């Protein structure tokens, strides 16, 4: 692959990432509490995908610590988008579900996702199994590279 092709490919990934964030924020505009952050909307989506999810499970699926998830959940509860309840078996165990407004925002985001999925699915069907695998491998490489840099210690500031 030529250097210019690689640059164009990576620039396209950057643009897509930015636009996905914008699309997610657009879906949150219907909330009377104002805009949600990208992280809040992604967390709300996971809670909607896994009703009555435990905080520990949510942290694993989201890829963050329980402490970080608890802070974000607290904000979503304050914004009246998420309900917290306790299990009868273990009073320490917290279950999370969406409120009516949380469900409304979740459903709006799902409409966008379904439209995108239908279009992308048509394109993927036109690829061979090997071409699809290559595409997913490329995306996995990009994700691994990002993960690697996210876990690097910050450079020394002199």
DSSP file (Angstrom, degrees, kcal/mol; ACC not computed):
  #  RESIDUE AA STRUCTURE BP1 BP2  ACC     N-H-->O    O-->H-N    N-H-->O    O-->H-N    TCO  KAPPA ALPHA  PHI   PSI    X-CA   Y-CA   Z-CA
    1    1 A X              0   0    0      0, 0.0     2,-0.0     0, 0.0     5,-0.0   0.000 360.0 360.0 360.0 135.7    0.0    0.0    0.0
    2    2 A X     >  -     0   0    0      1,-0.1     4,-2.2     4,-0.0     5,-0.2  -0.351 360.0-116.7 -70.7 153.7    1.3    3.4   -0.9
    3    3 A X  H  > S+     0   0    0      1,-0.2     4,-2.4     2,-0.2     5,-0.2   0.876 116.4  52.8 -58.2 -40.3    2.0    5.9    1.9
    4    4 A X  H  > S+     0   0    0      2,-0.2     4,-2.3     1,-0.2    -1,-0.2   0.872 107.9  51.2 -65.4 -36.5   -0.7    8.3    0.5
    5    5 A X  H  > S+     0   0    0      2,-0.2     4,-2.5     1,-0.2    -2,-0.2   0.917 110.5  48.7 -64.8 -42.7   -3.2    5.5    0.6
    6    6 A X  H  X S+     0   0    0     -4,-2.2     4,-2.6     2,-0.2     5,-0.2   0.912 111.1  50.1 -63.3 -42.3   -2.3    4.7    4.2
    7    7 A X  H  X S+     0   0    0     -4,-2.4     4,-2.5     1,-0.2    -1,-0.2   0.918 111.3  48.5 -62.3 -43.7   -2.6    8.3    5.2
    8    8 A X  H  X S+     0   0    0     -4,-2.3     4,-2.2     2,-0.2    -2,-0.2   0.909 111.3  50.8 -63.1 -41.9   -6.0    8.6    3.5
    9    9 A X  H  X S+     0   0    0     -4,-2.5     4,-2.0     2,-0.2    -2,-0.2   0.939 113.0  44.4 -60.8 -48.9   -7.2    5.4    5.3
   10   10 A X  H  X S+     0   0    0     -4,-2.6     4,-2.2     1,-0.2    -2,-0.2   0.875 112.0  52.7 -67.1 -36.9   -6.1    6.6    8.7
   11   11 A X  H  X S+     0   0    0     -4,-2.5     4,-2.6    -5,-0.2    -1,-0.2   0.885 107.9  52.3 -64.1 -37.5   -7.6   10.1    8.1
   12   12 A X  H  X S+     0   0    0     -4,-2.2     4,-2.6     2,-0.2    -2,-0.2   0.916 108.4  50.4 -64.0 -42.5  -10.9    8.4    7.2
   13   13 A X  H  X S+     0   0    0     -4,-2.0     4,-2.4     2,-0.2    -2,-0.2   0.908 110.6  50.0 -60.2 -42.1  -10.8    6.5   10.5
   14   14 A X  H  X S+     0   0    0     -4,-2.2     4,-2.3     2,-0.2    -2,-0.2   0.941 111.3  48.1 -61.2 -47.9  -10.2    9.7   12.3
   15   15 A X  H  X S+     0   0    0     -4,-2.6     4,-2.8     1,-0.2    -2,-0.2   0.914 111.6  50.4 -59.7 -43.4  -13.1   11.4   10.6
   16   16 A X  H  X S+     0   0    0     -4,-2.6     4,-2.7     1,-0.2    -1,-0.2   0.908 108.7  51.9 -61.8 -42.5  -15.4    8.5   11.3
   17   17 A X  H  X S+     0   0    0     -4,-2.4     4,-1.8     2,-0.2    -1,-0.2   0.932 112.5  45.1 -59.9 -46.9  -14.4    8.5   15.0
   18   18 A X  H  X S+     0   0    0     -4,-2.3     4,-2.1     1,-0.2    -2,-0.2   0.926 114.5  48.4 -63.2 -45.3  -15.2   12.2   15.3
   19   19 A X  H  X S+     0   0    0     -4,-2.8     4,-2.7     1,-0.2    -2,-0.2   0.854 107.0  55.6 -67.3 -34.6  -18.5   11.8   13.4
   20   20 A X  H  X S+     0   0    0     -4,-2.7     4,-2.3     2,-0.2    -1,-0.2   0.904 108.4  49.4 -63.0 -40.0  -19.6    8.8   15.5
   21   21 A X  H  X S+     0   0    0     -4,-1.8     4,-2.2    -5,-0.2    -2,-0.2   0.914 111.5  48.5 -63.4 -42.5  -19.1   10.9   18.6
   22   22 A X  H  X S+     0   0    0     -4,-2.1     4,-2.3     2,-0.2    -2,-0.2   0.902 110.6  51.1 -63.6 -41.6  -21.1   13.8   17.0
   23   23 A X  H  X S+     0   0    0     -4,-2.7     4,-1.9     2,-0.2    -1,-0.2   0.898 109.4  50.7 -62.9 -41.1  -23.9   11.3   16.0
   24   24 A X  H  X S+     0   0    0     -4,-2.3     4,-1.0     1,-0.2    -1,-0.2   0.911 111.0  47.9 -63.5 -42.1  -24.0   10.0   19.5
   25   25 A X  H  X S+     0   0    0     -4,-2.2     4,-0.5     1,-0.2     3,-0.3   0.871 107.4  57.0 -66.9 -34.9  -24.3   13.5   21.0
   26   26 A X  H >< S+     0   0    0     -4,-2.3     3,-1.3     1,-0.2     4,-0.3   0.911 103.9  53.1 -60.2 -42.2  -27.0   14.2   18.4
   27   27 A X  H >< S+     0   0    0     -4,-1.9     3,-0.7     1,-0.3    -1,-0.2   0.793 106.8  53.5 -64.2 -26.9  -29.1   11.3   19.7
   28   28 A X  H >< S+     0   0    0     -4,-1.0     3,-1.8    -3,-0.3    -1,-0.3   0.544  82.6  89.1 -85.8  -5.8  -28.8   12.7   23.2
   29   29 A X  T << S+     0   0    0     -3,-1.3    -1,-0.2    -4,-0.5    -2,-0.1   0.717  75.9  67.8 -63.3 -19.6  -30.1   16.1   22.2
   30   30 A X  T <  S+     0   0    0     -3,-0.7     2,-0.3    -4,-0.3    -1,-0.3   0.621  75.8 105.3 -76.9 -10.5  -33.7   14.9   23.0
   31   31 A X    X   -     0   0    0     -3,-1.8     3,-1.6     3,-0.2    71,-0.0  -0.532  68.5-144.5 -72.1 129.9  -32.9   14.7   26.7
   32   32 A X  T 3  S+     0   0    0     -2,-0.3    -1,-0.2     1,-0.3     3,-0.1   0.656  97.3  67.1 -67.7 -12.9  -34.5   17.6   28.6
   33   33 A X  T 3  S-     0   0    0      1,-0.3    -1,-0.3    46,-0.1     2,-0.2   0.421 113.0-110.6 -86.9   1.6  -31.4   17.6   30.9
   34   34 A X    <   -     0   0    0     -3,-1.6    -1,-0.3    -5,-0.1    -3,-0.2  -0.466  60.8 -16.5  98.0-173.7  -29.2   18.8   28.0
   35   35 A X        -     0   0    0     -2,-0.2     2,-0.3    -3,-0.1    -6,-0.1  -0.283  58.7-139.4 -68.8 149.4  -26.5   17.1   26.1
   36   36 A X        -     0   0    0    -11,-0.2    -8,-0.1   -12,-0.1    -1,-0.1  -0.794  23.2-110.0-102.3 150.5  -24.8   13.9   27.4
   37   37 A X     >  -     0   0    0     -2,-0.3     4,-2.6     1,-0.1     5,-0.2  -0.354  31.0-108.9 -71.5 162.1  -21.1   13.3   27.1
   38   38 A X  H  > S+     0   0    0      1,-0.2     4,-2.3     2,-0.2     5,-0.2   0.906 121.6  49.6 -56.9 -43.5  -19.9   10.6   24.7
   39   39 A X  H  > S+     0   0    0      2,-0.2     4,-2.4     1,-0.2    -1,-0.2   0.909 110.0  50.0 -63.9 -43.9  -19.0    8.4   27.7
   40   40 A X  H  > S+     0   0    0      1,-0.2     4,-2.8     2,-0.2    -2,-0.2   0.916 111.7  48.2 -62.3 -42.6  -22.4    8.9   29.4
   41   41 A X  H  X S+     0   0    0     -4,-2.6     4,-2.2     2,-0.2    -1,-0.2   0.897 111.7  49.4 -66.9 -39.6  -24.2    8.0   26.2
   42   42 A X  H  X S+     0   0    0     -4,-2.3     4,-2.0    -5,-0.2    -1,-0.2   0.895 112.9  47.4 -65.4 -38.9  -22.1    4.9   25.6
   43   43 A X  H  X S+     0   0    0     -4,-2.4     4,-2.3     2,-0.2    -2,-0.2   0.922 110.5  51.6 -66.9 -44.0  -22.7    3.8   29.2
   44   44 A X  H  X S+     0   0    0     -4,-2.8     4,-2.2     1,-0.2    -2,-0.2   0.894 108.8  52.6 -58.1 -40.5  -26.4    4.5   28.9
   45   45 A X  H  X S+     0   0    0     -4,-2.2     4,-2.3     2,-0.2    -1,-0.2   0.914 108.3  49.3 -63.5 -43.7  -26.4    2.3   25.7
   46   46 A X  H  X S+     0   0    0     -4,-2.0     4,-1.8     2,-0.2    -1,-0.2   0.900 110.2  50.6 -63.0 -40.2  -24.7   -0.6   27.5
   47   47 A X  H  < S+     0   0    0     -4,-2.3    -1,-0.2     1,-0.2     6,-0.2   0.898 111.4  49.1 -64.3 -39.0  -27.2   -0.4   30.4
   48   48 A X  H  < S+     0   0    0     -4,-2.2     3,-0.5     1,-0.2    -2,-0.2   0.867 110.5  50.3 -66.5 -36.5  -30.0   -0.4   27.8
   49   49 A X  H  < S+     0   0    0     -4,-2.3     2,-0.3     1,-0.3    -1,-0.2   0.820 121.1  34.4 -69.0 -31.1  -28.4   -3.4   26.0
   50   50 A X  S >< S-     0   0    0     -4,-1.8     3,-0.9    -5,-0.2    -1,-0.3  -0.660  85.2-156.8-128.9  74.3  -28.2   -5.3   29.3
   51   51 A X  T 3  S+     0   0    0     -3,-0.5    46,-0.2    -2,-0.3    -3,-0.1  -0.197  78.8  15.3 -54.7 139.3  -31.1   -4.4   31.5
   52   52 A X  T 3  S+     0   0    0     44,-1.4    -1,-0.3     1,-0.2    45,-0.2   0.857  89.6 170.3  60.9  39.2  -30.5   -5.0   35.2
   53   53 A X  E <   -A   96   0A   0     43,-1.2    43,-2.2    -3,-0.9     2,-0.2  -0.528  32.8-120.1 -78.2 145.6  -26.8   -5.2   34.7
   54   54 A X  E  >  -A   95   0A   0     41,-0.2     4,-2.5    -2,-0.2     5,-0.2  -0.554  20.4-117.8 -83.4 152.4  -24.5   -5.2   37.7
   55   55 A X  H  > S+     0   0    0     39,-1.0     4,-2.5     1,-0.2     5,-0.2   0.885 114.8  53.7 -58.1 -41.0  -21.9   -2.5   38.1
   56   56 A X  H  > S+     0   0    0      2,-0.2     4,-1.8     1,-0.2    -1,-0.2   0.926 110.5  45.6 -61.0 -45.8  -19.1   -5.0   38.0
   57   57 A X  H  > S+     0   0    0      1,-0.2     4,-2.5     2,-0.2    -2,-0.2   0.902 112.0  52.6 -63.8 -40.7  -20.4   -6.5   34.7
   58   58 A X  H  X S+     0   0    0     -4,-2.5     4,-2.6     1,-0.2     5,-0.3   0.905 106.8  52.5 -62.2 -42.2  -20.9   -3.0   33.3
   59   59 A X  H  X>S+     0   0    0     -4,-2.5     4,-2.1     1,-0.2     5,-1.9   0.906 110.8  47.7 -61.0 -42.0  -17.3   -2.1   34.2
   60   60 A X  H  <5S+     0   0    0     -4,-1.8    -2,-0.2     2,-0.2    -1,-0.2   0.926 114.4  45.2 -64.9 -45.2  -16.0   -5.1   32.3
   61   61 A X  H  <5S+     0   0    0     -4,-2.5    -2,-0.2     1,-0.2    -1,-0.2   0.857 117.8  43.9 -68.0 -35.1  -18.1   -4.5   29.2
   62   62 A X  H  <5S-     0   0    0     -4,-2.6    -1,-0.2    -5,-0.2    -2,-0.2   0.791 107.5-125.1 -80.5 -29.3  -17.2   -0.8   29.2
   63   63 A X  T  <5S+     0   0    0     -4,-2.1     2,-0.3     1,-0.3    -3,-0.2   0.835  70.1 107.7  87.2  35.8  -13.5   -1.4   29.8
   64   64 A X  S   <S-     0   0    0     -5,-1.9    -1,-0.3    -6,-0.2    -2,-0.1  -0.859  73.3 -85.4-135.9 170.6  -13.2    0.9   32.9
   65   65 A X     >  -     0   0    0     -2,-0.3     4,-2.3     1,-0.1     5,-0.2  -0.342  36.2-115.5 -74.0 159.0  -12.8    0.5   36.6
   66   66 A X  H  > S+     0   0    0      1,-0.2     4,-2.7     2,-0.2     5,-0.2   0.877 117.5  55.2 -60.6 -36.7  -15.7    0.0   39.0
   67   67 A X  H  > S+     0   0    0      2,-0.2     4,-1.8     1,-0.2    -1,-0.2   0.923 108.5  45.8 -63.1 -45.0  -14.9    3.3   40.6
   68   68 A X  H  > S+     0   0    0      1,-0.2     4,-2.0     2,-0.2    -1,-0.2   0.906 114.0  49.2 -64.7 -41.5  -15.0    5.2   37.3
   69   69 A X  H  X S+     0   0    0     -4,-2.3     4,-3.0     1,-0.2     5,-0.2   0.914 107.7  54.5 -64.7 -42.4  -18.3    3.4   36.3
   70   70 A X  H  X S+     0   0    0     -4,-2.7     4,-2.2     1,-0.2    -1,-0.2   0.892 107.9  49.8 -59.6 -39.9  -19.8    4.3   39.7
   71   71 A X  H  X S+     0   0    0     -4,-1.8     4,-1.6     2,-0.2    -1,-0.2   0.925 113.4  45.2 -64.2 -44.5  -19.0    8.0   39.2
   72   72 A X  H  X S+     0   0    0     -4,-2.0     4,-2.0     1,-0.2    -2,-0.2   0.898 112.2  51.6 -66.9 -39.3  -20.6    8.0   35.7
   73   73 A X  H  X S+     0   0    0     -4,-3.0     4,-2.6     1,-0.2     5,-0.2   0.904 104.8  57.1 -62.6 -40.8  -23.6    6.0   36.9
   74   74 A X  H  X S+     0   0    0     -4,-2.2     4,-2.4    -5,-0.2    -1,-0.2   0.906 107.5  48.3 -57.4 -42.1  -24.1    8.5   39.7
   75   75 A X  H  X S+     0   0    0     -4,-1.6     4,-1.8     1,-0.2    -1,-0.2   0.901 111.2  49.7 -64.6 -40.9  -24.3   11.3   37.1
   76   76 A X  H  <>S+     0   0    0     -4,-2.0     5,-2.9     2,-0.2     6,-1.0   0.849 110.8  49.8 -68.3 -32.9  -26.8    9.4   35.0
   77   77 A X  H ><5S+     0   0    0     -4,-2.6     3,-1.7     4,-0.2    -2,-0.2   0.920 109.7  51.1 -67.7 -44.2  -28.9    8.7   38.1
   78   78 A X  H 3<5S+     0   0    0     -4,-2.4    -2,-0.2     1,-0.3    -1,-0.2   0.830 108.3  52.1 -61.4 -32.2  -28.9   12.4   38.9
   79   79 A X  T 3<5S-     0   0    0     -4,-1.8    -1,-0.3    -5,-0.1    -2,-0.2   0.378 116.2-120.1 -84.7   4.5  -30.0   13.2   35.4
   80   80 A X  T < 5S+     0   0    0     -3,-1.7    21,-0.4     2,-0.2    22,-0.3   0.857  84.1 113.2  59.3  40.4  -32.9   10.7   35.9
   81   81 A X  S   <S+     0   0    0     -5,-2.9    18,-1.9     1,-0.2     2,-0.4   0.595  70.9  43.7-109.4 -19.9  -31.8    8.5   33.1
   82   82 A X  E     -B   98   0A   0     -6,-1.0     2,-0.4    16,-0.3    16,-0.2  -0.979  66.4-148.4-132.1 140.8  -30.8    5.4   35.1
   83   83 A X  E     -B   97   0A   0     14,-3.4    14,-1.9    -2,-0.4     2,-0.4  -0.857   9.6-154.2-103.6 142.2  -32.4    3.6   38.1
   84   84 A X  E     +B   96   0A   0     -2,-0.4     2,-0.3    12,-0.2    12,-0.2  -0.950  19.8 168.3-112.6 136.6  -30.3    1.8   40.7
   85   85 A X  E     -B   95   0A   0     10,-2.2    10,-3.5    -2,-0.4     2,-0.3  -0.948  27.6-124.2-140.2 164.1  -31.8   -1.1   42.7
   86   86 A X  E     -B   94   0A   0     -2,-0.3     8,-0.2     8,-0.2     2,-0.2  -0.817  25.4-116.1-109.0 148.6  -30.4   -3.7   45.1
   87   87 A X        -     0   0    0      6,-1.6     6,-0.2     3,-0.8    -1,-0.0  -0.507  16.1-131.6 -79.3 153.0  -30.8   -7.5   44.7
   88   88 A X  S    S+     0   0    0      1,-0.2     3,-0.2    -2,-0.2    -1,-0.1   0.826 106.4  53.3 -72.0 -31.0  -32.7   -9.4   47.3
   89   89 A X  S    S+     0   0    0      1,-0.3     2,-0.4     2,-0.1    -1,-0.2   0.849 123.4  20.5 -72.7 -34.1  -30.0  -11.9   47.7
   90   90 A X    >   -     0   0    0      3,-0.1     3,-1.4     1,-0.1    -3,-0.8  -0.904  60.8-161.5-143.7 107.4  -27.2   -9.4   48.3
   91   91 A X  T 3  S+     0   0    0     -2,-0.4    -1,-0.1     1,-0.3    -2,-0.1   0.718  93.2  58.6 -62.4 -21.9  -27.9   -5.9   49.5
   92   92 A X  T 3  S+     0   0    0     -6,-0.1     2,-0.4     2,-0.1    -1,-0.3   0.724  85.4  93.9 -79.0 -21.1  -24.5   -4.7   48.4
   93   93 A X    <   -     0   0    0     -3,-1.4    -6,-1.6    -6,-0.2     2,-0.5  -0.601  64.4-155.5 -81.5 125.1  -25.1   -5.7   44.8
   94   94 A X  E     - B   0  86A   0     -2,-0.4   -39,-1.0    -8,-0.2     2,-0.4  -0.854   3.6-159.8-105.0 131.7  -26.5   -2.9   42.6
   95   95 A X  E     -AB  54  85A   0    -10,-3.5   -10,-2.2    -2,-0.5     2,-0.4  -0.877   9.4-150.7-107.5 142.9  -28.5   -3.5   39.5
   96   96 A X  E     +AB  53  84A   0    -43,-2.2   -44,-1.4    -2,-0.4   -43,-1.2  -0.920  21.5 160.3-118.5 139.1  -28.9   -0.8   36.8
   97   97 A X  E     - B   0  83A   0    -14,-1.9   -14,-3.4    -2,-0.4     2,-0.3  -0.949  38.6 -97.4-146.7 165.7  -31.7   -0.1   34.4
   98   98 A X  E     - B   0  82A   0     -2,-0.3   -16,-0.3   -16,-0.2     2,-0.1  -0.618  27.8-134.8 -88.7 145.2  -33.0    2.8   32.3
   99   99 A X     >  -     0   0    0    -18,-1.9     4,-2.6    -2,-0.3     5,-0.2  -0.260  42.3 -89.4 -78.7 178.6  -35.7    5.2   33.3
  100  100 A X  H  > S+     0   0    0      1,-0.2     4,-1.9     2,-0.2     5,-0.1   0.910 132.5  46.0 -58.6 -42.8  -38.4    6.1   30.8
  101  101 A X  H  > S+     0   0    0    -21,-0.4     4,-2.2     2,-0.2    -1,-0.2   0.887 111.0  52.9 -68.5 -38.1  -36.3    9.1   29.6
  102  102 A X  H  > S+     0   0    0    -22,-0.3     4,-2.5     1,-0.2    -2,-0.2   0.898 109.1  49.7 -61.5 -40.4  -33.2    6.8   29.4
  103  103 A X  H  X S+     0   0    0     -4,-2.6     4,-2.8     2,-0.2    -2,-0.2   0.882 108.0  53.9 -65.5 -38.6  -35.2    4.4   27.3
  104  104 A X  H  X S+     0   0    0     -4,-1.9     4,-1.8     2,-0.2    -2,-0.2   0.927 112.1  43.3 -62.0 -45.1  -36.3    7.2   25.0
  105  105 A X  H  X S+     0   0    0     -4,-2.2     4,-2.2     2,-0.2    -2,-0.2   0.913 113.6  52.1 -66.8 -42.8  -32.6    8.3   24.4
  106  106 A X  H  X S+     0   0    0     -4,-2.5     4,-2.3     1,-0.2    -2,-0.2   0.925 109.3  49.5 -58.2 -46.3  -31.6    4.6   24.0
  107  107 A X  H  X S+     0   0    0     -4,-2.8     4,-1.7     1,-0.2    -1,-0.2   0.878 108.6  52.8 -63.6 -38.1  -34.2    4.0   21.4
  108  108 A X  H  X S+     0   0    0     -4,-1.8     4,-1.4     1,-0.2    -1,-0.2   0.920 111.1  47.0 -62.4 -43.8  -33.2    7.1   19.4
  109  109 A X  H  X S+     0   0    0     -4,-2.2     4,-2.1     1,-0.2    -2,-0.2   0.887 108.9  55.2 -65.4 -38.4  -29.6    5.9   19.4
  110  110 A X  H  X S+     0   0    0     -4,-2.3     4,-2.8     1,-0.2    -1,-0.2   0.837 101.4  58.1 -65.3 -33.2  -30.7    2.4   18.3
  111  111 A X  H  X S+     0   0    0     -4,-1.7     4,-2.0     2,-0.2    -1,-0.2   0.939 108.5  45.9 -60.4 -46.7  -32.6    3.9   15.3
  112  112 A X  H  X S+     0   0    0     -4,-1.4     4,-2.2     1,-0.2    -2,-0.2   0.914 113.1  50.3 -60.7 -43.1  -29.4    5.4   14.1
  113  113 A X  H  X S+     0   0    0     -4,-2.1     4,-2.9     1,-0.2    -2,-0.2   0.909 108.9  50.8 -64.0 -42.9  -27.5    2.1   14.7
  114  114 A X  H  X S+     0   0    0     -4,-2.8     4,-2.2     2,-0.2    -1,-0.2   0.892 109.9  50.2 -63.2 -40.3  -30.1    0.0   12.8
  115  115 A X  H  X S+     0   0    0     -4,-2.0     4,-1.7     2,-0.2    -1,-0.2   0.934 113.9  45.0 -63.3 -45.9  -29.9    2.3    9.8
  116  116 A X  H  X S+     0   0    0     -4,-2.2     4,-2.7     1,-0.2     5,-0.3   0.922 111.5  53.3 -62.7 -45.0  -26.1    2.1    9.8
  117  117 A X  H  X S+     0   0    0     -4,-2.9     4,-2.6     1,-0.2    -1,-0.2   0.891 106.6  52.0 -59.7 -41.8  -26.2   -1.6   10.3
  118  118 A X  H  X S+     0   0    0     -4,-2.2     4,-1.5     2,-0.2    -1,-0.2   0.922 113.4  43.7 -62.3 -44.6  -28.5   -2.2    7.3
  119  119 A X  H  X S+     0   0    0     -4,-1.7     4,-1.4     2,-0.2    -2,-0.2   0.922 116.8  45.0 -67.9 -44.7  -26.3   -0.2    5.0
  120  120 A X  H  X S+     0   0    0     -4,-2.7     4,-2.7     1,-0.2     5,-0.2   0.887 108.4  58.3 -67.6 -38.5  -23.0   -1.7    6.2
  121  121 A X  H  X S+     0   0    0     -4,-2.6     4,-2.1    -5,-0.3    -1,-0.2   0.894 102.8  53.4 -58.9 -41.3  -24.4   -5.2    6.2
  122  122 A X  H  X S+     0   0    0     -4,-1.5     4,-0.7     1,-0.2    -1,-0.2   0.912 111.6  45.6 -60.1 -42.6  -25.3   -4.9    2.5
  123  123 A X  H >< S+     0   0    0     -4,-1.4     3,-0.8     1,-0.2     4,-0.3   0.903 111.2  51.8 -68.4 -41.4  -21.6   -3.9    1.7
  124  124 A X  H >< S+     0   0    0     -4,-2.7     3,-1.6     1,-0.2    -1,-0.2   0.851 101.9  61.0 -65.0 -33.9  -20.2   -6.7    3.9
  125  125 A X  H 3< S+     0   0    0     -4,-2.1    -1,-0.2     1,-0.3    -2,-0.2   0.790  98.1  59.3 -63.3 -26.4  -22.3   -9.3    2.1
  126  126 A X  T << S+     0   0    0     -3,-0.8    -1,-0.3    -4,-0.7     2,-0.3   0.550  94.0  83.4 -79.0  -7.4  -20.5   -8.4   -1.1
  127  127 A X  S <  S-     0   0    0     -3,-1.6     2,-0.1    -4,-0.3    -3,-0.0  -0.657  83.5-114.6 -95.2 151.9  -17.1   -9.3    0.4
  128  128 A X     >  -     0   0    0     -2,-0.3     4,-2.4     1,-0.1     5,-0.2  -0.331  34.4-104.2 -73.1 166.7  -15.7  -12.8    0.5
  129  129 A X  H  > S+     0   0    0      1,-0.2     4,-2.3     2,-0.2     5,-0.1   0.892 124.0  50.9 -59.1 -40.0  -15.1  -14.4    3.9
  130  130 A X  H  > S+     0   0    0      2,-0.2     4,-2.4     1,-0.2    -1,-0.2   0.881 109.0  50.1 -66.4 -39.4  -11.4  -13.7    3.6
  131  131 A X  H  > S+     0   0    0      2,-0.2     4,-2.3     1,-0.2    -2,-0.2   0.907 111.3  48.6 -66.2 -41.6  -12.0  -10.0    2.7
  132  132 A X  H  X S+     0   0    0     -4,-2.4     4,-2.6     2,-0.2     5,-0.2   0.927 111.1  50.5 -62.7 -43.9  -14.3   -9.6    5.7
  133  133 A X  H  X S+     0   0    0     -4,-2.3     4,-2.5     1,-0.2    -2,-0.2   0.909 110.2  50.2 -61.1 -42.2  -11.7  -11.3    8.0
  134  134 A X  H  X S+     0   0    0     -4,-2.4     4,-2.4     2,-0.2    -1,-0.2   0.913 109.8  50.8 -61.7 -43.2   -9.0   -8.9    6.6
  135  135 A X  H  X S+     0   0    0     -4,-2.3     4,-2.1     1,-0.2    -2,-0.2   0.938 112.5  45.5 -60.0 -47.6  -11.2   -5.9    7.3
  136  136 A X  H  X S+     0   0    0     -4,-2.6     4,-2.5     1,-0.2    -1,-0.2   0.864 110.5  54.4 -65.9 -35.5  -11.9   -7.0   10.9
  137  137 A X  H  X S+     0   0    0     -4,-2.5     4,-2.3    -5,-0.2    -1,-0.2   0.905 107.6  50.4 -63.0 -41.0   -8.2   -7.8   11.4
  138  138 A X  H  X S+     0   0    0     -4,-2.4     4,-2.2     2,-0.2    -2,-0.2   0.929 111.4  47.8 -62.0 -45.1   -7.3   -4.2   10.3
  139  139 A X  H  X S+     0   0    0     -4,-2.1     4,-2.5     1,-0.2    -2,-0.2   0.894 110.3  52.3 -63.8 -39.3   -9.8   -2.8   12.7
  140  140 A X  H  X S+     0   0    0     -4,-2.5     4,-2.7     2,-0.2    -1,-0.2   0.894 108.3  51.4 -62.1 -40.0   -8.4   -5.0   15.5
  141  141 A X  H  X S+     0   0    0     -4,-2.3     4,-2.2     2,-0.2    -2,-0.2   0.908 110.3  48.5 -63.1 -42.6   -4.9   -3.8   14.8
  142  142 A X  H  X S+     0   0    0     -4,-2.2     4,-2.3     2,-0.2    -2,-0.2   0.928 112.8  48.4 -63.3 -44.8   -6.1   -0.2   15.0
  143  143 A X  H  X S+     0   0    0     -4,-2.5     4,-3.0     1,-0.2    -2,-0.2   0.920 110.9  50.0 -62.3 -43.9   -7.8   -0.9   18.3
  144  144 A X  H  X S+     0   0    0     -4,-2.7     4,-2.5     1,-0.2    -1,-0.2   0.890 109.9  51.4 -62.1 -39.5   -4.8   -2.7   19.7
  145  145 A X  H  X S+     0   0    0     -4,-2.2     4,-1.9     2,-0.2    -1,-0.2   0.923 111.8  46.4 -63.4 -44.2   -2.6    0.3   18.7
  146  146 A X  H  X S+     0   0    0     -4,-2.3     4,-2.1     2,-0.2    -2,-0.2   0.939 112.2  50.8 -62.9 -46.9   -5.0    2.7   20.5
  147  147 A X  H  X S+     0   0    0     -4,-3.0     4,-1.3     1,-0.2    -2,-0.2   0.902 107.9  53.7 -57.5 -42.2   -5.2    0.5   23.6
  148  148 A X  H  < S+     0   0    0     -4,-2.5     3,-0.3     1,-0.2    -1,-0.2   0.910 111.6  44.2 -59.8 -43.5   -1.4    0.3   23.7
  149  149 A X  H >< S+     0   0    0     -4,-1.9     3,-0.7     1,-0.2    -1,-0.2   0.790 107.2  59.1 -75.3 -27.2   -1.1    4.1   23.7
  150  150 A X  H 3< S+     0   0    0     -4,-2.1    -1,-0.2     1,-0.2    -2,-0.2   0.789 107.9  47.1 -68.9 -25.7   -3.9    4.6   26.2
  151  151 A X  T 3< S+     0   0    0     -4,-1.3    -1,-0.2    -3,-0.3     2,-0.2   0.382  87.6 108.4 -98.6   3.8   -1.9    2.5   28.7
  152  152 A X  S <  S-     0   0    0     -3,-0.7     2,-0.1    -4,-0.2     3,-0.1  -0.564  77.9-110.8 -76.1 142.8    1.4    4.2   28.2
  153  153 A X        -     0   0    0     -2,-0.2     3,-0.1     1,-0.1    -1,-0.1  -0.474  42.7 -98.1 -68.4 146.9    2.6    6.4   31.0
  154  154 A X        -     0   0    0     -2,-0.1    -1,-0.1     1,-0.1     3,-0.1  -0.306  47.2 -94.8 -63.0 150.3    2.5   10.1   30.1
  155  155 A X        -     0   0    0      1,-0.1    -1,-0.1    -3,-0.1     2,-0.1  -0.307  48.8 -91.8 -65.2 150.5    5.8   11.6   29.0
  156  156 A X        -     0   0    0     -3,-0.1     2,-0.7     1,-0.1    -1,-0.1  -0.379  34.5-145.1 -62.9 136.3    7.9   13.4   31.6
  157  157 A X              0   0    0      1,-0.1    -1,-0.1    -3,-0.1    -3,-0.0  -0.904 360.0 360.0-105.1 107.4    7.1   17.1   31.9
  158  158 A X              0   0    0     -2,-0.7    -1,-0.1     0, 0.0    -2,-0.0   0.447 360.0 360.0 -91.9 360.0   10.3   18.9   32.7
